[in-house]
Amino acid sequence: MNQSGGMMTLDQFTQLMEQQENCPSSLPKALQALWYDKKGNWDKAHQIVQDASDTDSAWVHAYLHRKEGDISNARYWYRRSGQSEFKANLDQEWAHIVSDLLVKMS
């Protein structure tokens, strides 16, 4: 994914976000949603994952509803994703999910 062909790191992902406005369409939907969320576009992030049926997108969907403050909806999506409900702050959860998804891509 990066120049050396290895996996992209969280730092590389955030650097790419600083350099580019639009997310590369080659990234999985769940990562695209996290990209737009971090850029301040919650609606676009939600739009990307709301119709996706994979567990990674469900996980991001859970995070987005937790961020929104809709905890009961978030809990539903955590169950769908097979992930436990995250208790730390939202920035930590964002980084945790991105890191996990980048490892899955490699």
Secondary structure, DSSP 8 states (H G I E B T S, - for coil): --TTSS---HHHHHHHHHH-SS--TTS-HHHHHHHHHHTT-HHHHHHHHHT--SHHHHHHHHHHHHHHT-HHHHHHHHHHHT-----S-HHHHHHHHHHHHHHHH-
